[in-house]
Every structure is written in C-alpha cells, then in structure tokens.
C-alpha cells in the first residue's frame, strides 16, 4: 500500500511561509537541495492545496511536477489552468484512500497547512518529513492550521534525520495513530 508523506519546509518556529505565501528566508542552496530533488523520485502523485499551487501559478508555473499525477484540493478553484493538474473539491478522504490502494509509488503532500490538518485528522498522513530551516519568521502560515479544526494530538516516531552543514535539519517521522476505540 502506498504512503502519503507530508514533505514540507518549515522555520524553527513552525511556519511554512510568510503570511503572504512567500518563503524568502528558507535555504535555497546546499546539499539538502539535491537530496530533496532525489527524494522527489520516490513519488508519482502529488497533492497540494490551492494556496500552495497558486504560489507557482503566480510565477507562470502551472505544471509544477510534470513527472507526477497532480491534484489540487480546492473548494474555490473551479478549473485547472493546466490539463495535467486535476482540481478536486469534494471527497478528499475517498480520493486519498483510492490513491493509496492503487499500485505505484508514494504520494507527496507538499502543502499546505490547512490540507495537512484535514488529512492528519482523518488519519491519512503516514509520514511527516520536515525540512527545518534555521530561521524564525515570527508569524506566517503554520505547518498545521489551527482555528476551528485544530490538529489532533498525534504521536510521532523519529525514524531518521540528517543535519546539514548549513544548519538545515531534515527530520523523518512515522505518524502513530491511536487505534479506534
């Protein structure tokens, strides 16, 4: 069975972007970049929220992962600007269950925080791979969204890590869900 992996860059204080969606301050050079590009080869499907997708669209990138099957999860985006990207409005959990049941490589959840919160609450995320950048934003878009649907208490088990000379730390966690009672 395929795994859904939330592979995301974060600041030390837990933000995946500034409030405007920009992410200047994250390290864009170093050994971690080639490791990330290599890691992308383990995925053949990607899920992303509308706000994450629109970061690339604003730069003219409508097909950000051409070697993957791409899904944008959105209740407001009606059509995709690119035929290679499928917009999904409803039945997110069914989509993820069906994708996991298909044969193939793992599924990349690349953002954002609201989508990750929804999928974690539904016990769909299998692993969290966190690229902790040596920077503090103070405010911004959180790793997991709070508000009316806060992240449920969820235990994680560290399965691997890598510390880079530029200060970035890559942490691999397995998500440990409590069995249903």
N, C-alpha and C positions, 0 to 999 in steps of 0.2 A: 504494500500500500504506500502511495506517495505521501510525503510530508509537506505541510505548509510551514514555511520558515519566514519569520519576520526578521529580515536582514536590513538593519537601519543604522544610520549615523546619528549620534546624539552628542550633546555637550555634557560636561560633567554634571551640570545641574538639570539634566533631563529634557532638553529641548531639541527637536529635530529640525527646527528652522526658526528664523525670526518671525515676529507677528505678521509681517508682510509676505511670508513664504520664502524669503531669500535665506541663503545659508552661508553667506560670507563669514569667514572665521573658521570654517572647517578646513582641515588639512587636505590640499588637493595634489600634493606631491609627496613621494616617499614610497617605500616598499609596500605599504598597505594598498596602494592603488593597483599595482599589478596583481597582488593577491586577491583583491576584490574582483578584478576582471576575470581572473582564472576561476574564482568561485561561481561566477555567473554561469559557467558552463554546466553546473550541476542542475540547472533549472531549464525547463522547456515551457513553462507557463508563468505568467506574472499577473498579480492582482494589485491594483492601486486605486486609491480614492481620487475623486475628481480634482481636488485641490493639488494633489501631488502631480497628476497628469498635466494640469494646466501650467505648472511651472515650465515644463518643456515646450508646451504649445506656444507660450508667450515668446519663446526663443526660436520658434519655427520648427520644432521637433514634434511631429505628430505620430511618429512610429518609433518610440524610444528603444524598444527591444525587438528588433526585426527577426531575431532567431527564436523568439518565443511566441506562444499563443498569448495574446494580451487582452485583459479585461479591465475596464474602468468601472468602478462601482459608484453610481450617482443617481440621485432622485431628480436632479435638476438638468443634467446634460441629456438632451433628447436624442441626438445623433452624434456619431463619431466623425471627427474631421478626417479620419483615415480608415480605409476599408480593412486594414489589418488589426484594428482595435475595436473590440466589441464593448458596447456600453450595456451594463446590467443595472436595472433599477430595483428589482424585487427578487425575492427568493435567494438571497445571498447564501444562506446556510445550505440550501439544496445544491446550489452551484458548487460550493466548496466540497460537499460530500461526494458529488458526482465526479469532480475533478480528481479527488483523492482516490476514488475507486478505479479510475482509468489507469491503464498501463502508461508508463512514461517516467520522466524524471520528476524531481521535487518541484514544488510550487513556491514561487518567490512573492512574498508580501513585501512590497517596497515602500508602502506608506498609504495613508497617513495614520495619525494618532487616533482619530475617530473610528476608522475602519478596523484598526488593530484592537481597539477596545471592544467593539462589537464582536469580532471574531474570537477574542480571548474569553469573553463572557459566554459565548456559545461553545467553548472548549474545542475550537477548531485549530488553534495555533499549536504546533508540535514543538517548535524550537524558536528561540529568540537569539539572533546573532547581532550583537551590539558593538558598533564601532564607536568607542568613547573617545571623543576629540578633547585635547587638553585646552579647553576654552569654556568660559562661562558667558551665557547670554543674559541672564537675569530674568528675562521674560521671553515669551515666544510660543511656538506651537509645541505642546508637550508630547513626549514619547507615547503616552496613552492619554486620551481625553478624559477629563473629569466631568464635572457638571452633573446633569441628571442621571447619567449612566456611568457611574464611576467603575474603575477596574475592580473586579472581584479579587479578594485576597487569593493569591495563587503562588504556590511554592515552585521554585526553580532549582535545578541542579546544574552546577557548573560542570560542563563536560570537556571543555578545552579553553585555552586562552593563548594570546600572542601579544607580547609587548614590543612595540616598535621603538627604534632609537629616537624618533621624532616626538615621542610622548603619547601617541595614539595607542589605545589598548583595545584589542579585539577579544570579546567575551562570547563564548558559546554556551547557551543554556538549554537544557531539556525542560519542557513545561511538565510539571507534575500535577495533574488534576486529581482532586479528591473523587473517589468513586461515588456514583449516585446512590443516595440512601433511600 
